[in-house]
Amino acid sequence: MAPSNRTPQRSTRRLRGYTLVEVLVASSILAMGVSAACVLSLAMVTQEEMTHRVERATSLHENAARLFQLGLPPDDISGTNGILPANDDLTLSYSSGMSTVPGVGDLLAQTITATIFTTPADSTLPSTARGWTAGARRSDSTQARPTRTQVLTVYRTIIP
């Protein structure tokens, strides 16, 4: 057989690269991943801020209980002239009563209720995060701020 003068043809499909459809599918998958990461980071930052508010308010609540055990009246613990610093995210309310413990006698019981606001009162958050409240989305901007309530009952002996 005589040698042929034809050169083998290369597949042009291998040299062309990616099709437009492949590029569009890949970029849409990448865009969904980036947007999901942005949403998760916003939720994480918001949750971190709420956790910080609750931790600070819980610390002040426990400090109020300890100050009461030391003998200070509620007016000296919190309020305008109180020892504890003013905090817009915490409201303390006090209710007192007597409790009789067998073998010990009468004790002054003080119930300290802490109402903790988990979101800021004003619009210090960026506009994209203002609607988030403890994992749920607020539909109305005039809705009351979400709260958490903690109750401590503290006992103190009555000094005659």
Steps between C-alpha positions, in 0.01 A plus 500: 500500500605842418542751777221754526562872485215575740590616849287373786235754603497613857180522694399864507270433795800462732651832395193721537481524885180539700161569355291797603252274680777341708633841601152625595427191712836523678462873570144457631617227738784725616258793549266286713791392717622856552150628585448216749828588669393867526167409658667267748757760598226760562308255718817409689593863571145580614490197729841592642376850585187362669707254700729782615197702618358203692838420662549858617145526634530164679819618667330819620201295620725274707686802636168651612421178687837500674467866599159427650650212699760742634222716642447776245144613425377478138518879453875493571558204266347629176329815382627852453717496816571127503833324517440300181561687174202610294418258221241556227479127434399402856209584727511375859188478712488405867231344715559410862335270746567282802583132492520262793763231479471217759794500736618842381207731558363793304697621202446803283440377145560730208395395152702681237359476151725596210346587165772486236454666161688294242502762223593869506231764553611718213616422151867438576493180295544519124174513304539137393520381861232715665227245440677214677388416853637191672487293185156617380432772248297802609232595253407829665759759604270633777481160668625488858860400555547130580583427863622224726400484864705361787381474860720465807372462855755614756478445876647718771486452874318763700733682732315632805 
